[in-house]
């Protein structure tokens, strides 16, 4: 039996590269998973998560990034799928950057001329919290993201529609932070306008005016001769 030196994973994360003297040996990780699965099942207790993880199919890089985009952590994906953490974490950069970007856009949205971020900070300050607000954002459906703000055990939830560039509160804490009043009084769902307005365009209409049809001047019929 020869001992091989581990070099790492291939570019696509699907193959383990080993060194045998001057030769490089490539072993598909799927074959390793299938080979060790029976031993894992025999050694682990019935309620051990690794038993179920051994039977899960290995996700593709695109699937890994989509799960992270939807709020999953790399460590959880690796544990449930029986993968090395490094094989998952290598793909987390783009979706995490996207989540941060969408969170920033939502926090900069305006209501009555004030940024959502500032309104939320004041909301937690009124509750007696003096710690920085922790923000998180994840995809819930195409083009729509959930934004969560938290200080200690207190939190609130907002929905960011990236395509329509609008934000609305998802719970009463969110409504209180945005100064919107009870949900039953707001049939418009707390529609907000973003700060990124088109240069030269009209200023956003106040929240209480959103949804009202614009009044156009009545046309004057031509005078008869």
Secondary structure as UniProt FT lines:
FT   STRAND          5..9
FT   TURN            11..12
FT   STRAND          15..20
FT   TURN            21..22
FT   STRAND          23..28
FT   HELIX           29..43
FT   TURN            46..47
FT   HELIX           49..53
FT   TURN            54..55
FT   HELIX           61..69
FT   TURN            70..71
FT   HELIX           74..81
FT   HELIX           85..89
FT   TURN            90..91
FT   HELIX           92..107
FT   STRAND          110..111
FT   TURN            112..113
FT   STRAND          114..115
FT   HELIX           116..126
FT   TURN            127..128
FT   STRAND          134..141
FT   TURN            142..143
FT   STRAND          144..151
FT   TURN            152..153
FT   STRAND          154..161
FT   TURN            162..165
FT   STRAND          166..169
FT   HELIX           172..177
FT   TURN            178..179
FT   HELIX           183..185
FT   TURN            187..188
FT   TURN            199..200
FT   HELIX           207..209
FT   TURN            210..211
//
